[in-house]
Every structure is written in structure tokens, then in C-alpha cells.
């Protein structure tokens, strides 16, 4: 099987690498990463990749030196990422964080590949277009977010028309019990420490603010074709149940597993079969109990904003994601506070409501990128005023 991994040096990429290195039937076509070229080169050598690409032009010399004598082709920059996605592969992991992962994913689908989708932004910003592109090229998308993989697995052999509701779970992050006053003073160091999952900085902070779960609500609608009213979120601090599917007969199917992304990645890699995975097995007696609570929309308004975006449809998802990325950048840079992120996103969406393009149907990747750019500019102006 020919495999490419986009975002190989991130947390999802590392988990994917761990599974791939255990296989002897894999031919690695391309690996891409960011500035951690030392790790990218190590992965490329171990998997004997045909191509290694760094997204940053200035990292090209370091990557080339690290792979000197290996026979592995080296490239850098945005166009190189796109060219790598156009190389024929059977299975492609899309794990680049943010809107930057959108175009490579589309190019991989155009080759008829199976796209293991960990890049939330693809469905959030261009869901209808992505699903149409998948059908047009007889390609396939398999969800790799633990929640959406759980829903996908719970639906095997089921009729989607029989689904009454889908419940995705959230750990609550490091600030689950914090008051709003305390949240206003949350630091970057506190926000980037997750109690259950080992993830990258940006997704960990998104988890702390619940923006990660907000994106997942929108993803659920776009991938499974459900109505917003059918999609729920519940706080589950243990992170053992990843999602539940409720059917019209009252049955509720839950997917359980240790908080390890190799579950979902391995399922997508081996689909439609199940193969042994190097993950912990649950000891229910040791767990003792599982608890649940409703998310607080006052302290964590991201979920409310996601529901508004789902109702608006059109390009609202692209604007929401772009504003969220700007807000996250500003928080990481120390220019705005933790609660200011949601306020910035809401102000951006409200400002763009006067633009008819916000709710117009998603017909092209160009229109998605145009809305992304517009929202970033608007959010940037608001951020400057808030700093």
C-alpha cells in the first residue's frame, strides 16, 4: 500500500508514524512537516520515503543536509506540499493543522486516494465541496478525529436514517471547573497542558477553550449529513467514551477506548478490517466510574458560536475557522486574554453578516480561500483594537 503523511512531525503524524513503522507492507511516498526538520529526516529515513517536504522554504537547506546520501528527494514550500499531494498514493493522512491543510487534502482526493482526515478545518471550511470532490473522484474520506471515528464505527451496519442523535464528548480540558473570572486570567502555560491527551500546542489550547469541540460539532454535521439539532456535546472528564450514537428506538451505542489517537488512526489505516493495535486495553473495574456533565455556554461560548455557524451554513465555517486561528495566534503571542478569543471570533462573524458571501453556497475552493482571507483581515483589525 502506498502511503503519504501530511503533518508527519505533529502529534497525529507521530502516532501515524508509530503504526507505519510496524508494517512491512507499506511504501511511503511522501512525508511533510514544518520546522522540525531533524525529526522529519529521521522519519523519512526509517520509512524509506521517496520524498520529504518542509512547509518552510528557509528550512530547505537543513532538511537537505539531514537527508544527504539517503536518496530521498527533498523539497520545501507551499507549492511543494501541493505537488506532494498530487503524487499517487492509496492512503493519505491529512494532519496539517489549520487551513493550510485544505488544498493538499483536495489534491489527494483528486488522485482517488483514501483520505484519513485529521485536519478538522477541511470539513469546517469546505465541507460540501469536500464531499462532492470525494464522490467525483471515487475517493474516500475516513475520519481520524477520535470522536468522528467513534461515530463512524458505531454506524457500521446501521441506517443513518435511524439515527436520532449523535453525542460527542469533551474532556473539559484543564479549565473545566474554573470560574469565568479565573478564566480571564488563564495563562498560555496553563492552557497548553491537557489532563488526558498528548497533543500539539494549538489543538491543546483549542481544547481548553472548547473551540476544538466547536469545530467537531460542525464536522459532524458536514461528514454525516445530520441536522444541528441532532448533534450534542457533553463533558466527559475521563475521555474514555469518545462518542455515542442514539437511534430512534432509544438505543444508545457508545465507543470506548483509552485516550490514544492510534485507535482512530489504526482503524482508518486498516479499514475495512480490524488489526491488532499497540494500545492499552481498558480495565473497567479499575476505571470504577464514568461521569458526564453539560458544558457551560457562558464560560465556554465556542459551542454556541458553532451552532450559529451551522445554522448560517455557506462560508460561515470558513470565517469561523479563520477568526479562530487569528484569535489563537493573538493569545499565544500574549496580545489578548483567554476569554478574548471567543469575543474576537464572535465580533468577526457578526461583522461579516452584512456580507452576502458569508451565507452563499460553497461552490469553489477559491471562494473558501477568499472568505478565509477576508475573515483574517477583519479579525486582525479587531485584535489590534483589543490588544
Buried (B, 14 or more C-beta within 10 A) or exposed (E): EBBBBBBBBBBBBBBBBBBBEEEEEBEBBBBBBBBBBEBBBBBBBEBEBBBBBBBBEEBBEBBBEBBEEBEBBBBBBBEBBBBBBEBEBBBBBBBBBBBBBBBBBBBBBBBBBBBBBBBBBBBBBBBBBBBEBBEEBEBBBBBBBBBBBBBBBBBEEEEEEEBBBBBBBBBBBBBBEBEEEEBEEBEBEBBBEBBBBEBBBBBBBBBBBBBBBBBBBBBBBBBBEBEBEBBBBBBBBBBBBBBBBBBEEEEEBBBBBBBBBBBBBBBBBBBEEEEEBEBEEEEEEEEEEBEEEEBBEEBBBBBBBBBBBBEBBBBBBBBBBBBBBBBBBBBBEEEBBBBBBBBBBBBBBEBBEEBEBBBBEBEEBEBBBBBBEBBBEBBBBBBEEBE
